[in-house]
Amino acid sequence: MGRGQVTHPTTARVRFHAGHPRTGPMTWGQRAIWEVIRWLPPDDDSLNQIGWAPVGSATVAQVCDMVRLLVERHESLRTTYAEHDGGLVQHVAASGEIEFLLAELGPGDPTEAVVPLGERIRAGAFDNAAGLPVRAAIGLRAGTPAVVAIAASHLAVDGWSFQIVMDELRALTAGPDGAAGLRERSRQPVDRAVFETSEAGVRRESRTLDYWARQANTVPASMLATTSTPQQLDRDWAHIDSPALALAAHALAERARCNTATALLGSTSLLLASYLAEPEAALRVIVSTRFKPEDEELVGAFNQNAIVRLQLADETTEQFLTRAARTALNAYRHAEACPVKMEEQLEEIARRRGIEPGGYCFFNDIRFSAEERNAPPPSIDGSKLPAQLDEALARTRLTRLDSEGRQSGAKFFLFLDGLRESCALTLCTDPRFLPASAADFLRELELLMVRAAQHPGTPVGELVDRFRRHPQGTHHD
C-alpha cells in the first residue's frame, strides 16, 4: 500500500439534538457567498473548506461525539439555505444525523496520510438547500482513530470562522478536558440577521452605502470597468514564494507602524497605480467584519468587501503606508451592508458615468490561523538589511500556474496565502487589464518593496517612475 492511501472505507453515524428549529433571513455575509455560488457552475466545489486534527486517545464513538458537539454548538453547521416567497432564508435544524467516513490510513504522518481521505469528503458540491453543510471522516490506524477531518460548505463558514471550528476541534481531540477550554460562543447567524434588519443595522447599512457611493462617483474608471465578455474567460495565474518579500514587508511595516498585510496592500496599490499611470488605485479588500464583541467568535459566512482607495502624494513610502493603514481602517468601518444593494448601486453609478462595470481589483488576506497572524516579527538590523534582502532575492520561487479558475467580477485578484519566514502570494489577472503578466507583476511587487526597504525614505514618485509600464511593455531599470 502506497503512502497516503486509505483502505476499507466504512461509515458511522451519530445523531445531534439542539433546541428548536429556527428560521430567519440570510445575513449580509451569507448573501454575499450565495451570490458567488449562484455564479459558479452547479457542480463546483472550489469553495468547500477542509481541515483536520490529530486525535489523541479516543474511540470512534468519542470522536463522533466531538464533532456532534461542534454541530450542536454552532447553528451554521446545521443550517440549510433557500429562496422562499421571494426572499432568501436560513433554516436551522434542531436535530439530524452526521455521517462519518471511516478508513484505515497508509503509513507516515497521519496529518499527511489523511489528505486523500479529506479530499473524499471535500469533493462535490454541497446541497445547501437540503443537506447538512458539513461532512466528516476519521482516519484509523489498526482500527483506532488517528486523525479526524471536517469539510464544510462556504455558506456555513468563511475562512476565519472555519478556523474557529478547527481550533475547537483540536482542543476537543487534545484530551478529556478540551470542552472546558472552549470560548464563550458568539451570537448565531439568525441573531445577527435580526440585528441587520433592526434600526441600528439599517443605520449601519446606510452609512456603508453612502460611503460606497462617494467612492464610485470619483474613483478612476479603470478601477470599475469590465475587460471581458462571457466569451473571454481566460485568466493569467502566478504564485510567488519569497523570503525577500517577507523581510521587506516586515521592515516597511515596522517603519510605517502598520501591519505586514497593510504594507503589502499599500505596495500593491502603489504598483497598480504605477502600471496604469493613474493617480490612485482602488482595491476591494475581503474583510472579516467581526468588529463587535458579540460577533468575534461568530461561526458563519460573514466576510464582506471594503473599498480601499489610495491616492499618490508627494511623500515617502513609509508615510504612504502609514496613510494606507488609516485609509484601510476607515474603509473597513464601511463594509457592512446587503451585498446586492452595494453591487447594484456601484453598477448604477458606473453606468451613469459612462462606464461598463464589472471588473474590479481585489486583495484577500487568507491567513486565518492565530499562529500565522500572530507570529512574532523577525529582528531587523537596519545595517544588515540591504545585504540580507539581496541574499534573500536569490531564493525566490516564482511559478506560472495552469488554472482555469476565474473570480467573479474580478480582473485582478491577489491572495496573501502566508507571511512568516517567506511571503506567499497568488495572483489572478485578466490579460486585457494589465500591461504585464501576473508573474511579472509579482516579481516587480517584490522588487518595489525590496527597494523601498533597502532605501528608507524613498519618495513614492521615484517608485512610481521606476516601475511605470510603458506601451512597449518596458520599464526603467
N, C-alpha and C positions, 0 to 999 in steps of 0.2 A: 504493500500500500504506500503510495507516494505522500510526500509531505503536504499537509493542508487538506487531505481528502477526508470525507466523512462517510461512514458506512452504517447500514442497517437503520435508517431513519424510522422513527415511530412517533406517536403523538401522546400527549397527556392533556387533560382539560381540568380547569378549575372554575368554579362559579364565583362571581362577585355580587355583592349586595351593598347598596349605599343610598340610604334615604329614599327620596321620592323622585320621580322623573321631573325634569324641568325643561321649559321651552322659552325661548326669547329670540329677539332679532340677532343677526350676526353683528359682531363688533366691527369697528373700522378695520382693525388688523386682519380679522378673518375675511372681511370683504375684499381686502387687497389681494390675499392669496387666492381667494375664489376666482377673481378676475384673471389672474395668471393661469390658474389651472384650466379655466374655460378656454384660454387662448392656445393651450398645448394640445397635441393630438390626444385622443381619448385613452390610448393605452400607455401614455407617457408616465414613467416612474422616476424621472430625473430629480424630482423634488423630495422623494422619500428620504427620511432621516434614518441613520443606522448607528448603533453603538453597542458596546459590550463591556462586561465587567467580570473579573475573575471571581470565582466562588471559593470561599474558604472551606469550612467543614459544614456541609449541609446536604440534606437529602433532596431528591427531586421534588417531593411534596413541599418541603420548606422553601425551595427556590420559587416554586409556583406561587406560594403564599406571599413572597416578597413582591413579585410583580403584581399580584392581586391587590396588595396594599397600595401600590402606586396608582393603579387604575381607580380604586375607590377614593383615594386622596385627591386626585386631580380630575375634575369633571371633563376636561377637554379630551382625556384618554378614553372616554366612553360616550362621546358626542357624535351625532350624525348631523349632516348639513344638507339643506334642500331649499328649493323655491316653493313657496306656499302662499296662495292667494295674492300673488303679485309681489310678495316680499321674500327676503332671504332669512331663513330661521336656523337656529341651532337647537337640537333636541338632545338633552342629557338623559341617558338610560340609567335607571335605578338598579338594574340587575342584568346579568348576562353571563356569557361564558367566554373564557380566554383559552385559546388552543395553543399548545406548545409543541414545537417540533423538537424531537429528541434524537440525537445521533452521536455515535462514537467518533471521536476526533482522531486525526492522524498524529504522528509523533511531533515533538517540538513544543515551543512555547504555546500554551493554549490560546493566548490572545492573537497569535498569528494563525494557528490551526483552525480557529473559529471563523476565519474570513469567508470561506466558501459557504459555510452554514449560514452566516449572517447575510450573504448575498441571496440565499434562497428566500429568506423572509423579506428582504428589501425589495426584491424584483417583483414587478407587477403593480399596476395602478391600484390604489385603494378605492373601494366603493364607498365614497364619502357620504352617500345618501342612505346607505343601509347597513354597511358593515362596521365592525369595531375598527377604530383608526390606529390600532397597534397590533403588531404580530410579535411573537416571542419564540425563542429557541434556546435549548440547553445543550451545550456540548459536554459529552461524557468521556471519562477515562475509566475503563473497566466498570462501567455502569454507574459511576459516581460523578455528580456534577463537577465540572472544572471551570466552566465559563457560561454566562448567560448573555444572550443578545436580544436587543429590542429594536424593532423597526417601527416608525411612526409616520403617519401622513403629515404633510406640511400644513394642512388645515388644522391639525390638532396641536402642533408645536412649531415654533420658529427655532432657529439655531440656538438662540440664547436659552429658551425655556427647555429645549431638549437636553441641554447641558445640565439644567437643574434636575431633570428627571434622572439623568445618568449619574449625577453626583449622589442623589438619594439612593439609587440602586447600589452604587458602590459602598455607601455607608451600610446598607442593609446586608450586603453579602460579606462585609468585613468581619462580622461577628454577631453574637446574640443580642448585644446592646445597641445595635445600629439604629433601631427605630427611635430610641430615646434621643438620639442626636439630630433628628430631622428638625429643620427650622419651622417656625410658625408659618402656616400656609397663608398665602395672599388671597385676595378675593378671587372668585371664579369668573370665567368669561361672561356667564349670564349676568352676573352682578355688574361687571364692567359695562355691559350693554345698557343696563339700567342707567348708569351714570351718563353715558353718551347721549341718551335721549332726555336727560334732565336739563334744567335751566342752566346749571353750571357747565354741562357738557356742550350745550348749544353755544354758549358764550365762547368756550374754548375753540370750537369748530369755526365760529365766525371770525375770530382773531386769525386763525390759520388761513382761512380762505382770503381774507383781506391782504395778508402778507404775501401769499402766492400771487394774487392779482397784481400787486405792486411790482413784484419781480417780473412777471410775464409781460407787463406793459413796457418794460425798459431793457430787458436782457437782450444781448445781441441775437440776431435772427439765427446765426449758426448754432446756437445752443438749443433751438427749438425745432428747426426744420428737419423733416424726414429726408432720407437719402435713398430709400429703397422703395421698390414696388413689390407686390406679392410675388412677382416672378424673379426678384433679385434677393434671395435669402442667404447668400453665401456670407460667411464671416471669417475674418482672419484671427487666429488664436495664437498666443505665445505665453510662455512661462519663464520667469527668471528666479533663480535661487542665488542670492548674492550676499556674502558676508560684508562686502564693502557698503552695500546699500543699508544694511542693518547698522553698521558702525556710523555711517553718515547720518542716518535718521536719529540715532541716539545723541550724537554730538549736536546736531541742529536743534533737537528738542530741548536739550539742556540749556543751550544759549538763549533760545526764544521763550523758555519757560512754558512750553506746551508739551503735549504727549507725542509719542512717536507716530501715532496714526494721523494726528493733525499735521505733523511735519511732512508726511507722505501726501496727505490730501492737498496741502498748500503747494507743495512742489509739483504735484500732478497738474493742478490748476495753472501754475506758472508756465509749465512746459506746453500745456494745451493752448493757452493764450498765445504763446510764442509761435507754435506751429501754424496757428490760424491767423496770425497777425491781427489779433483782437486786443482791445484794451482791458479785457477781463475774460474770465471763464466762469461758467456756472455748472456745478456738479450736483446731481441728485444723490444724496447720501442716504443709505438704508440705516434707519435709526431704531434702536430698541427703546421705545418711548416709555420706559419704566421709571418715570420721574417721581412718582408719589410712593410713599411707604407701602400703601395698600396694593401697589402693583409690582413691587420689586421682585417678588417670587411668583408672579402670575405665570402659570403654565398654559400656553395657548399661542395662536398666531397673533403677534402683537406689533410687529415691525411696520413702520411707515416711512415715507420719504420726506426728506428735508431738502430745500434748495439752498446751496451754499454758493454765493456769488463773491468772487474775489477780484477786485479791480487792481490793476497795476498802478504803482505810485513811485515817486522818487524817494526810495528808502532802501535800507539794506535788506538782505534776505532774512536776517533774524527779525527785523522789525515787521517785515511782511508776514512771517509765520506767527508772530505774536498777535498781529491783527487778524490773521486767519483763525486763530483759536477763539477770539471774541466773536468774530462773524459767525463761525460754525455754531457756537453755543447759542447765539440768538436764533439761528435757523432751526436748531433742534427744538427750541421752545415753540416753534410754529410748524409742527409736523403732524398734529393730531386733528384729523377730520375725515369725513367719509371720502375714501379714495376716488369714488366715481365722481363726486362733486368736484374734487380737485382737478381731475383729468378733464372733465367737461369744461370747466372754467378756463383751464390752460389752453385747450384747443380753441375755444371761442375767441379768446384774446389774440391768439396767434393768427387765426384766420382774419380777424378784424385788422391785423397789421399786414395782411397780405402774405402770410407765411403758411405753408402746408405743414402742419405739426406732425409729430410722431417720432422724432429722432432725438434722443436725449443722451446725456453723458452721466454715467453712474459711478459711484465709489462705494464699495461694500467691504467693511471690515468683518471677516467671518471667523475671527479668533474668539471663541466662546468660552474656553476653559479658563478658570481662575488662574491656573498655573501659567497659562500662556500670557494672559493680560497683566498679571501681577509679577512677572519675572523681574528681578532687580536689574537695573541698568548696569552696563559694564562701567568699570572705572576708566575714565578717559584722561590721558595725559596729553595736553594740547601740543607739547613739543614733539611728541612721538606720533601724533595723529596723522600728519601728511604721509609719512613713510608707511604707517600701518594701512592706510587706505590704498596706497599704491600696491602693497603686497596683497591685500585682500582682493583687489580687482582681478588678479590672475586666477582666482578661484571661483569666479562667476560661472554659473551654468545657465545658458540661455537656450531655450528649446522652442521651436515652432511646433504647434500642436495640430494634429489632424482631427478636427472636431467639426461636427455638423450642427453643434448647438447654436442657438440664437436667442438672445434675451429680448423679451417683449418690450417694444418701444425704445430700444437702446441701439445707438450707433457706436458707443464707446462704453465699455463696462470693465472696470478694474476691480479685481478681488484682492484683498490683503489676506493671504492664506496663513501666514505665520511671520513672527518677527521676534527672534531671540538672538542666537549667535549668527543666524543668517536671516535675510528677508526674502520671503516667498510671495511673489505677485503673479497673478494670472490676468491676462488682458484679452478681451474680445473686441474687435473693431470692425466697422463697416469699411471696406477698402475705398468706397466712394467718399468717405468723410475726411480721413487723414491723408496728408501727402507723404505717408510713410507706412511701413508695415507695423503690425503690433510688436514684433520683435525689435524693430528699430526704435520704437517709442520707449520700450522698457529699457533698452540699452542707454538711450540718451537721458532717461529719467535717472538712471544710476549715475551717469557722468555728471549731470547737473547737480545732484545732491552731493556727490563726492567733491566737486569743485567748490561748491558753497561751503562745505565742511572744512576743506583744506585752506580756504581763504576767508577767515572771519571778516564780516563787514562788506562782503561782495555786494555791490549795488544790483538791485533787481534788473535794471535796464541792461547791465552788462550780460547777465544770464540770458535775458530775452534776445539780445542781439546775437549772442553766441549760438543759440540753438534755434533761431528762427529758420523755418523751412522756406526755401525759395521755389519758384515754379519748376526749376530744373530738378528739384529734389535734393539740393545740396545745402550745406550749412557751413558757417565759418569754422575754421579749425582753431 
